[in-house]
Amino acid sequence: MLFNIDLLATAIALLTFFGISALMALSLNLEYGIAGIPNFGQALFVSLGAYTAGWTYTRLLPLLAGNAAIPPCGSTLGQALQLRSVIMKTLPVVGLANFAITLVIAMVIGGIVGYLASYPALRLREEWYLGLVLLVGSEIVRIIVRGYAPLICGNNGLSGIAQPFHWIGNSTLSSLLFAVLVLTMAGLAYLYCERLVRSPYGRLLKAMRENDQVAASLGKNVARIRGQVMVIGSAIAALAGVFFVVNSGYASTNDYVVALTLDMWVMVVLGGLGNNRGALLGALLITLLDRATAITAIQLNTLGVNWEFNYVRYILFGIILLLMLRYRPQGLLPEPTQTTQAHEALQASSQ
């Protein structure tokens, strides 16, 4: 039957995808919308969170449960998968602990790689070199991981990466709890980014975005501060990568191609550059559009329509990006002209 959809399950899935997309959009908005750092390799840092989860779920999880780690690929694939499934279903404390450790490790790795990747390029006068470095670096890392089987089993990918509430017998309840967790983390990331933007440090980032030479002439170490922003943004992106992979339960290099970076750019440009609320709005709209096209594609396949409707989303995203850049470059929610109370404080002190 056409559009025979479980509304509750669909709503939970939408909330989960929105939370993950919000983390991605906030990270890119902080880097480019606030600090003016063009990151065309944001998929790299999302993938680092996914690869970290692949490593911890196959190496660390068994150790926390008191078992020896089993190679997750090759002839021992089935045995390793069964061990992960048993641990996640029968030892909830171990599963939750492994997930928490995974988040911390992913954020640390994402931050370090973000700084190392930006270190040489940010010292050049043209920061767009960084965008090219990250774009190329993202594909290089993806190809290396795809060719290095022990990490996530190469082209085959790695399954059995369950979300932390997998041990709950009710699948709807476990999915709902995970959605709440994702939204909570997205909310915390939003509050952190808002506090950062409204601080003196945030005003410094915007000053560098508008004119980095003036900021440097005032004694600001532009390269060092941009490197700091890359650490923060990359850590948030890696956090999103962990949630992304445990939500799907499957780690594959095919999920972290350039198209994922394009999705994040559309979110930020559509919502409004430099506005965290705009990043959330863009994430919500793109999530709805993405899920709508996916559901439509499934329904068309059910009806026997021989047309790959999934590719329509890329066409729509490209059109949206071009139209926004042409007719409304400030986005649906433009960046506020005043984001702190410094203006009122300065005006009051001068009176």
Secondary structure, DSSP 4 states (H G I P E B T S, - for coil): -TT---HHHHHHHHHHHHHHHHHHHHHHIIIIIIT----S-HHHHHHHHHHHHHHIIIIIHHHHTT-----SSGGGHHHHHHHHHHHHHH-HHHHHHHHHHHHHHHHHHHHHHHHHHHHHHTTSS-THHHHHHHHHHHHHHHHHHHH-HHHH-GGG-EE----TTTTSS-HHHHHHHHHHHHHHHHHHHHHHHHHHHTSHHHHHHHHHHH-HHHHHHTT--HHHHHHHHHHHHHHHHHHHHHHHHHHHTEE-GGGSSHHHHHHHHHHHHHH-TT-HHHHHHHHHHHHHHHHHHHHHHHHHHHTT----GGGHHHHHHHHHHHHHHHH-TT-SSPPPS--SSHHHHHHHHH-
